Amino acid sequence: MRIFWVCLSVFLLLLSVSCVTPARVPLPEPKPVVVQPLVEIAPTPVQTPADGGKFSVSQEKYSASLKEIRDFVDTLNSIISQKKIEDWKSHLDSTYPAKYSDPVFLKQVVNDSAMLKQYEVKLKSLSDYFDWVVVPSRSKVVVDDITFLDENRVEAFTIIKNQKILLYQLKLSGKEWKISFW
């Protein structure tokens, strides 16, 4: 509370000094401030199946799956925002940890991210990937659309500035969705 009063006092002092200044110089038009997340959510290139990704499902299956996936992603958001890596790992497909722990892949992730390069982040493990990429970019995402690649594989998208951005590649494992990759 003391800091608040000190800041308020300094602000009022500066305000009163600026009010007594005999000649005011017009200030330039302020530029809008753009806040960038630590890791940008960039469109991820996706390999589509040989049929061009034209797998179709009924409207009922699409709607039910979209609701399931939105609920799943809401759960993930909560886990990620609380930085519960072990809980997050329990939602990964069995092949995901090996891929996202691979030093060559992690180096490519850093090279593809201007923010990670700017902060000289070195990703060395799945835990680093979680802390530096997943937490900043996936803790508050919203699923706007899904695309079925086959009966058990779905891509979940968000829409930002009229552009579809891939959030997750998901695989149905039994009755449970898992974060996967292909």
Summary of the structure (lengths in Angstrom):
residues: 182
radius of gyration: 22.8
end to end distance: 52.4
largest distance: 75.6
contacts: 430
relative contact order: 0.16
helix: 43%
strand: 16%
